[in-house]
Amino acid sequence: MPDLIRLMRPIIAMIGSVDLGGQKKDLERVSIFLREIEETLLAGLVPSEERWRKISNLPSPWRKLTDDSLRELRESGASLIPTLKRLRALAEDQIASLADAQSRSAQAMAQAMICSILVPILGSAIYILLPEVSENLRLWLISCSLAILLALIGALWLLQMTAGARWGGLPKSRRSWILASLCAGERFLALVRSGTTPDLAWVKACELAKLDSEELAYAWGASIWESMPIKCRTPLEQVIIATGSSIKKSVQISLMEGTPCTERVEAVLLALRKDMNAQVQRELALLATRALKPLFICVAPALFSLLGGGLWITAHKMLSTF
């Protein structure tokens, strides 16, 4: 039993790494706080300083995004309601996306758990039902250990595929791009509404993105006239990089024509959300088919080899008695 628990630790660690419950709770806290501030302002009241200080309790990058954006809007005398509504809508959209990803990947998660316990159950059943196997305990324990190891490899493989699908196929090192890009876009809009020039607003938005992903900030580039080349391995990475280029083009047009760029940037951010959601939905739809690979390559051979080993031990023992 201790050996089985030790072998199960990688599964438990991987499940913790793909669990999105903590992120969902953080987003719910952000949404509730923004709603309270918005409703207070709509009622014609001014939030107390104690409530403003609660911004420091928000998770990153929401803490800096909300604190800097609202403070600059208050100092410039601009309206807070449009920015609050956009930030709250962003948080609620992320909550809905996480809930949908969890529900659609639940089957794959269940398959991974079943894979990790099916082999020990079969091994115990064969040991109980076939007396000849119990007489060769050492050989049977070695066979079960090898089969469990193979099944655990399949389960870890399946959990890794599930985590990748939940993040739209992004590699682990670039999963922070999703929230960093969306928050940077909202930061840009808040700065423009507070009276900051679009080019300077873009520089500060990239500074916010850099807190969670230096690679994304580098790829976007702080200059609105230049872009840094970066290798993209997945379609979602290309979408996020293209979003930065689209925002910079909107700023360029705004500076050359002398027209506001907020509507163009809002359209770009809306398109980014839709493209992100579409890519996640695509990856989750393909997950059911992709999950068959670890099942057939790792789990099925482990089960059949265990069953075949039990039958071979029994047959060998019976033939040796004659």
N, C-alpha and C positions, 0 to 999 in steps of 0.2 A: 504493500500500500504506500509506504513512503516513496518508493521508486516511482509509482504511478503519479503521485502528487508532484514530484520533482519534474517529471516529464510534462505535466500539465501546465507548469508555470509559464512557458512561452505562449501558450494559448490564452491564458488569463491576461498576460501583459499585452498581447496583440488586441484582445477585446477592449481593454482599457484605452488603447491608443486610437481605436476607431469609434469609440463612444462619443456621440455628439451631445449627450445630455447636459454636460457642463456648459458648453457653448450656448445651448438653447436657454439655459437659466440666465446666463449673462445678458443675452439679448432681451429677454423678458424684463430684466431689471432696467435696462436702458429704455425700453419702450414705455414702461410704467412711469419712469421719471420724466421723460419728455412729454408724455400725455398730461401729467400733473402740471408741469410748467405751462403748457399750451392752454389747458383749461382755465388755469388761474388768470392768465393774460386775457383770454377771451371774455372772462367774467368782469373785466375792468379792474382787476386787482394787481398789485405788484408783489411778486414772490419775495419772501423774507430772505435776508442774507444767509440764514441758516440753511434754507433750501438751496440757494446757489452754491453753498459750500459742499453740498452732497455730490456735486459733479466730480469731486476728487475721489469718490468711492466707485465710480464707474470703471469697468474694465478697459484695458487698452485695445484698440486705438480710440475708443469712444470718448475716453476721458479728455484727451488733448483736443480731439476734434470738437467736442461739445463746448469745452471750456473756452478755447481760443475763439471759436466762431461766435458764440453768444456774447462773449466779452467785447469783441471788436464791434459787433452790431450795436451793443448797448452804448459803447463809447461814441459811436458815430451817429447815434440817434435813429438808426434804421429800424424797421419793423422786424421783430423776432419770429412772428407767426409763420411766414413762408419757410424759413430755415428749419424751425421746429417740426413743421409738418413733413418736410422732406426727410429729415433725419429719422423721425418716427416711422415714416413709411418704409425707409430703408431697413430699419431694425425689424419691423413686422414682416417685411418681405423675406429677410434672412431666416426668421423663425419658421415661416411657412415652408421655405425651401428645405431647411433641416428636418422638419417633421415629415415632409414628403420623402426625402432621401432615406430616413430611418424606416418608414413603413415599407418602401419598395425594396429595401435591401434586407428586410427581416428574414426572408426565406433563405437567402445565402448565409446569413448569420446562424440560423437554425441548422443548416446543413453542416456548417463548420463545427458546431457543438456536437452534433450527432456523430460526425466523423471521429471526433476525439474520444468518444465513449463507446462507440459500437464495437471496436476491436476488443477492448477489455471484457465487454459483456459476452461476446462470442467465445473468447478464450476461456472464461469462467464456465460457460455453459458446456463446452466440449469437455473440460476437465471434470465436471460433475457427471455428465452423461456417459462418458467412456472410461470405464475403470482402468483400461490399459494405459491411458494417458497419465493417470495419477501415479502409476508405477514408474513412470519416466519423468519425474517432476523437474529435474534439472534441464533436460532437453526441452521440455515444454515451456519452461520459463524463458529460456533463450529465444525460442520461436515467438512467444508472445511479445517479448521486448522488442524484437526486430519488427514485428507487425505493427506494434503501437508506435514505434518511431516513424515508420513509413506513413501511418495514418496521421500522425501529428504534422508531418511535413505537408501532407495534403490539406490539412485544416489551416495551417499557417498560410499556405499559398492562397487558399480560398478567402481567408480574412484580409489578406493584402489586396486581393482583387476587389473585395467589397469596399475597402477604404478608398481605393483609387476611383471606383465608380461614384462614390458619394461626393468626391471632390472634382467630378467632371474629367477624370483622367489625369489631373495634375500630379506631378511627382511630389513627394513629401516636402522637399526643400522649397517648393514654390506654391504651396497651398495657401500661404498667407497673402498671395497676390489678390485673391478674390475680395476679401474685406478691405485690404489696403487700397486697391484701385477704386472701389466704391466710395470709401471714406475720403480719399484724396479728391475725388470729383465733387463731393458735397462740400468739402473744405474750400475748393476753388470757387464754387457758387456763392458761398457765404462771404468770402473775401470780396468778391466783385460787388455784392449787394451792400457791403459796408463802405464802398467807395474806393477800394484798392484797384489800381490799374490791372488789367488782365495779365500782362506779362509778369508783374510782380506777384500776383495771386498764384500764377502757375508755379513760380519758384517756391512759394510757401507750401503749396499743395504737394509738391515733390518732397519737401522736407518732412511732411507728415507721413507720406508713403515710405520714406527711408527708415522711419522708426520700426516698421514691421518687415520691410523687405528692401534692403539696400540694392539688390539686383534689379527689382522693378523700378526703383527710382533712377538707377543708372540707365536702364533700357529706355525709359521715358525721356530722360534728359531734362535738366533744369532750363535749358535755353529753348525758347519756342521756335528757333530757326534751325536747330540741329537735332538729330536723333542718333542714338548709339546703337550699332548693330548688336544683336544678341540672338543666339540660336534657340529656336522654339521647337520643342519636341512633340507638342500636342496641339490640337486645334484651339483649345481654350486659351493656351498661352498666346497664340497668334491673335485671338480676339482681344485680349487684354492689352497687348502691345499696340494693336491697331487703334484701340480706344484712346490711348495717350496721343497718338499721332492725329486722330480726328479732333481732339480738344485743342491741340496746338494749331491746327489749321483754322479752327474757328476763331482762335485768338488772333491769328495773322490777318484773317479777313476783317475782323473787328478793328484792328489797328489801322489797316489800309483804307477801309471804308468809313471809319468813324462811327460805326453802328454797334449797339449792344451785342454781346455774344452769349448772354444767358440762355436764350431760347435754344440756340444751336447746341450748347453744352448739355442742357436738360434733355434734348432729344438723343444726344450721344449716350448719356448715362442710362436713359431708358432702354435704348437698343442694347447696351452692355448687359443690363439685367436680363433681358429676354434671351440674349445669346448664351449667357451663362446657364440659365435655366434649361434652355434647349439642349445644351451639351451635357448637362447632368442627367437629364431625362434619357438622352441617347445612351449614355454609359450604363445607366441602370437597366435600360431595356435589353442591352446586350449582355448584362451580367448573368442572366439565367442560362444563356447558351455557353458563355465562357466558363461558368462554374462546373460544367461537365468535364473539363480537362483535368483538374486535380482529382476529381472523383474517379475517373477511369484510369488515370496514370498512377495514383498513389493509394487511394482507399480500396478500390475493388481488388487490386493485386494483394493487398494486405489481408483482406477477408478471405479470398480464395486460397491464398497460401496457408493461412491458419487452418482453414477447413481441410485442405489437402494434407497438411502435416498431421492433423489429428487422425485422419483416416489411415495415413501411412503408418503411423505408430501402432494403431490398432491392428491393422492387417499384418504388420511385421511381427507383432507379439503373438497373434493367433497362429501364424504359420510356424513360428519357432516352437510352439507347443506340440506340434505333430511330429 
